[in-house]
Amino acid sequence: MRPQMVPSAAVRRARSILVLVAALACAKPDVVQTSLPILSGLGGDGFESPPVERAADLLPPELLAGEHHRVADDVKSDGFRRVYRIESDFGEFEAVGDDMVAERVREVEALVALEAMSGSAEFAQSTAKGLAVPFVAAWNLVRHPVDTLTGLPVAAWEQVKRIDSISSNERSEYEENAWRAFIGFAGKKRELAAGLGVDPYSSNPVLQRELNRAAWAEFSGGAVFQLIPFQTRLSERDDQAPDLSLVAPDRLDELLLSYPPQDLERFNRIELAVMGISEEQRKSFLGHRWYSPRHETILILSLAALDPALQRGEFLEVAATAVSEGDARYYQHAAQLLRAYHEGAAPIERIFVVDDWVAGYSYEGTLVIPLPADYAVWTRPVSEAADAIVGAVVDSPEAGEAELVVSGSLSERAREGFRSREIAVVENAFERLRPEPVATR
């Protein structure tokens, strides 16, 4: 049975530029993830209805089908993001957006590899040994469903954070042993995920469960798999923490491999302080339940790259209203689009927020509206949003024009709708503004 839909922030943004984009919000991830609310009845009166497309027309053969997966033919849309259904040997998964399809297919292949690895007698012995460890037994690390984007049960993660806040000389023997066990386990898990080419903080609960089992078998029972080199935890290093504002997108995976979530949060906290973000704004965003360490770090790196733009804390305030992983991904991608514009077109002077949507003012007086979308069509709410953009330009003494920066493309009708209102459009913005690779997962 599919879980009940968690009301999305998109409901609150029904008449803003985010109305359909943020509808990509999903309920808490499960084996079969909650589908997007596919909006209907939006056509007529010169408007378009969200299309139903064919996967074969959108995906390369290697993503469309493989020995262990197949993408369903019909691909629905919420008017902005495509919704793919992936049937696999391990259940059915949903991919919201073009960028997530490859991610989910890699996860299926990773599950195939993990299944093969777990069939050995050595693996079974190591797992049994691990289950006898108090840390694992008490927190059901191997058997309990994964509840958070940290890849751990909620109780386990809360306990880890509590122990981390205690100095080592004040911890009990149990706490110190549990802490050391967690650090070793978490490091093995990140190594294993990197070797399999998947995100250690993926919201896929099936993958998380199998990664947990394999990582714990490695840590408690010795090397079961071929491992890649791993750097030790920050507190065990003598060198300085990296300057996150200088981390290039293609180094992100290296950063996520090298440091556990607690250290990433510390780096991010420092980076936000350097940006002048208030303590209240930092607290509302850091550790937010819907932002995995990966997504949180990408968003903060993107805001840091806007330096010296003003009011970046307002972006975080809006981002902290996310009520789903879909919302979190939306805000991450919006921040990346603003960074792409800042570095590839014109510097952003400050962040501009109206209701729950975000934009930026460039030094040239352009109101820059980021729009993460695979393929956006012209619907009544989008028309109303376009009119609202025009109103924002008219009401602002700073803005001379408006520019919509789209990660994907628009239908011809949508393109004409924006242009008829003198809103310039930049489609396929990552490719046009930043030709170098950009981490969009």
N, C-alpha and C positions, 0 to 999 in steps of 0.2 A: 504494500500500500504506500502511495506517495505521501510524504509529509504535507501538512497544511501550509499554505502560502503565508509567509511572514509579510505583513503589509510593507510595501516598499516606500522609500522616500519619494519615489516617482509620483505617488498619489498626491503628495504635497506640492509637487512641481508641475501639476497638470497643465498649467498655462505659461510655463517658462521654457527656455530652450532645452532644458534637460528632460522634458516631459517623457519622451519616449526613450531617450538614451538611458536614463537611470532605471527604466523599466526592466533592464536586464538583471535587476536584483533577483536573487534566488533565495529560497529558504535555506535553512541549515543543510549543508551537503549531506547526501545519503547515497546509497549505491545507485539508485535512480534519482537524479537530482530533480528538484521542482522545476517545471517548465516555466518559461517566461509567460507573463500574461500577454498572449497574442491579441493585439488590439484589432477589433473588427468594427464594421460600421463607420469607418472613417472616409470611405470613398463617396462619390457623388458630388454634385455641385462644383465640378471642376477639380475635386481632390482625388488623390490616389489611395488605394488600399494597400496595406503591407503585402508584398508579393510572397508567393510560394514558389521556390526555385528548385532546380534539380541539382543534387550533389555532384553528379557527373559533369555538370557545366561549370562547377566552381572549384573542384579540387583536383590535384594531380593524381594519377593512378595509385601511387604508393600510399596516399592518405585515404583514398576512396575505399580501398579494400585490401586485406592481407590475409595471411593464414589464420590469424586469430581475431580479426575484427572486420566489420563492414559498416559503412556509413549509410543510414537509411536514405532512400531516394528523395523524399520530400524534405525540403529545408524551409521552415517557416521563418517569420521575421516579426519583430515588434515595430517595424518601420525604420529601425536603425541597425540593430544587431541581428545577424542570422543565428538561428537556433538549430544545431545539428544533433541528431540522435545516433549514438555509436553503439552498435550491438557487438558484444565481445564474448569470449569464453568465460569471462569473469563477471558478466552481468551487463546491464545497459547503462551507458553514461551519456550525459548531456554536455555539449560544448557550446557555450554562449559566445559567439563571435568567431570570426575566421581564425584569429590568432590562437584560440584555445583548441582547435581541432588537432593540430600537430602535437600539442601538449598532451592531450588525452590519448592519442595514438601511441606516443612514446611511453606513456604509462602502461598501456596494455602490453607492449613489448617487454617492459620492465617486469610486469607481473608474470609473464611467461618465464623470464629468466629466474625470477625468485622462486617460482614453483619448481623449476628444475633443480635449483640449488637446495631447496628444502627437502628433497626426496632422499638425501643421503642419511646413513646411519649416524655419521658424525654430527650432522645438523640436529637430529633428534636427541642425541645425547647432550649436546650443548644447550639445546632449548630446555631440556629437563633440568639441567644443572642451573640454568638461569632462573627458572621458576622457583627454585629453592632459596633464592636470595631474598631476604626480607623486603628490600626496596621494591622488587618486582612483584612479589606476592601481595604486599599491602596495597599497591597502587594499580594492580591489574594491568601492568604496562603492556603485556603481550596479548592478553585476551580481551581487555575492556575496549568497547567502542571508542573511537577517537572523537572527542567533543570540540576540539578547538583547532584553529589554524596553526597552532604550534606543533600539531601532530601527536599530542599527548592527551590523556584524559584530563578533565578539568582539575580534579583533586590532585593529580600528580603535578600539574603545572603550578597550581597555587602553592603547593608545598615546596617546590623548587624555588619559587620566587621568595618565599619566606626564609628558607635556609640561606639563599644568596644575600639577603639583607643582614644576616648575622655574621659578625667577624669570625674567622676560623678558630680563634682561641676561646670563643664563647659557645661554640657548637657542642652538642652532646656527641658521644661516640657514634650513636645511630645516625645523627644528622650529618656528621662528617663523612661516614661511610656511604650514606645515601647520596651526598653531594658528589663524592668522587665517582661513585657508580654512574650517576647521571651524566657527569662530564664525559666519562669514557664512552658510555652508550651513545650520547648525542653526537660525539665526534665520529664514531663508527657509522652512525646513521647518515650523517652528511657525506662521508666518504662514499658510502654505498650508493646514495642517491646520485652523487656526481658521476660515479662510474657507470651508472645506468642511464644517465642523461635526463634525470627528472628532478623536479623541485622538491627538496626535503620538506617543504612546508605546503605541499599540495593539499587542496581540500578534498581530494579523492580518498575516502575512508578505507576503501579496499587496499589501495596502495600503501596508505599509512600503516595499516595493520600488518601487512607483510614486511614493510621496511622495519617496523619495530621488532618483529620476530627475528628477522635476519640479523639486524644490528645487535640485538641482545645475545643471539647465539654466538656471534663473532666476539663480542666483548667478554662474555662470561666463559666461553668454551674454547677460545683460541681462534686463529684465522681459519675460516671456512672458505672464504672467497679470495680471489686475487684483489688486493687492495691498492689504492693509489696513495702517494705520499700525503701526509696530513700534518698541518701545523698545529702546535699546541695552543691551549687556551691563552687568552691575553694575559691573565694574571700570572702565567708561567713564563711570559716572554720578557725580555729586557728592553726591546725596542719600543718606540712610541706607537700609539694608535695611528692609523692612517687618517689623512685629511680627506673626509668623505666628499667634500666639495670638488676634489680633484679626481675622483674615481671615474674613469671612463666607463660607458655602458658595457663594453666587452670585458671589463674586469670585474663586473658585478658578481658573476658566479664564483670567481676566485675569492672574493671578499666573503660571500655567504658560506663558502666551504671552510674558510679559515677561522671564523669566529662564531660562537654560539649566540642564541638570541639575546641573552642578557648583555653581552658586550656590544652587540649591534645597537641595542636600545641606549646604552651609555653613549656610544658614538653619536647616535642620532640626537640625543638630548643636548650634547655639547654643540653639535652643528646648529640646532635650532636656537640655542642661546647666542651663538655668534651672529645669527641672522637678526637678533633682536626680538625673537618671539617671546612673549610673556610666559611666566611660569604657569599661569592658569591655562593658556592656550596649549602649552606643551603637555600638561597633565591630561587635558581633554583628548589629546590625539595619541600620545605614546601608549602602547600597550592596548590600544583599542581592539576589541574582540574580533572585528571583521577585517583587520589588516594583518596579514602574515608578516613576519620579519622581512621577507622579500619585498612585498608591496609597500610596506612602510618605508623601507630604505630607498626604494626607487623614487617614491613621491618626494621624500626629503631631499634626495640628491638633485631632483629636478628643480625644486624651489631654491635650493642653494645656488644653482647655476644661474638663477635670475638676478643675482647680485648686481647692483645694489637696489633692486626694486623694493618699493615700500609696500606695507600692508600685507605681507605674505602670511602673517598670522591669521588674517581673515580667511584666507584659503583653508587653513587648517581647521578653523572653527566650522566651516561648512563641511569639510571632509569628515569631521568628527560626528556628523549627523548620520553617517552611513548605517543602515540597518541590515545590510546583507553583504556578502562577498561581491556581488554584482555592483553595488554602490561603490565599494572600496576600489574595485578595478576601474570604474568610471573615473573617479577622482584621480587615481594614479595616472591614467592615460591623459586626462585633461591637463595635469601638471606637466607631463612629458610633451604635450603639444605646445604649451606655452614656452617650454624650454627650447623646443625646436624653432619656434618663431623668433624667440629672443636671440638665438645664436645664428639663425640662418636668414632672417629678414630684417628685423629692427628691434633694438633693445626694448624690453618692457620696463616702463617707469614705475608702475604700481599695479597692484591687484584691485579689481573692482568686483564687488559682490552685490547682487540684488536678489532678494529672497534666498533661494537655494542654488542659484547658478553663479558660476564664476567666469570672469573675463579678465583681460588685462588692458591697460592703456599703454601704448607705446610712446616713446619720446616724440614721435612724429604726430601724435594726436589721434592715432587710430585705435578704435575699440576692437580688441582682438577676442573673438569668441571661440574657444576650443570645442570641437564636436567629435568625440570618439564615435565612429560609425563605420560599419562595413559598407552598407548601401542604404542611404536615406532617401525616403520618398516624400512627396508633398501631401501632407494630410492637414486637416483643419487645425489641429493644435500646432503644427509646425508653422502654418501660415500666421497664426496668432503670435507665435514666438517671434517670427520675422518682423511683424508689426511692432512688437515690444522692443526689439533691437533698434528699429528706426526711432521709436520714442525715446530710448535711452540716449541716442546720439543727439536728437533735437534738444533734449532737456539738459545735456551736459555742455558747459561752455568749453570743456577741454577737447571733446571728440570732434574731429573733422569728418571722419568717415568710419565705417564698420567693415570688418573683414572676418568671415567665417572660415576657420581653419579645421578641415575635416581629415580624419585619419584615413578614411576610405573614399567613397565616391557618392555622388548624388544622382538621382534620376534626372532626366532632362527637364521634367516639369518642376522639380525642386530647384534645380539650378536656375531656371528662368524665374521662379518665384522670388528667390533672393536677389537676383540681379535686377529685376524690375523695381526693387526697393532700394537699389543702389548699394547693396551689400555685396562687396567683393567676396569671391569664393576661392579658396586654395584647397584643391582636392589632393588625395594621396600625399598629405603634408609631410609625413616622415621622409618619404623618398625625395620629395622636391626640396625640402628645407634642410634635411640632414642626410646626405647620401651615405654616411657611414652607418654601420649597424647600430640599431637601437633595441635595447631589451624591452620588449612589450609584454612579457608574460606577467 
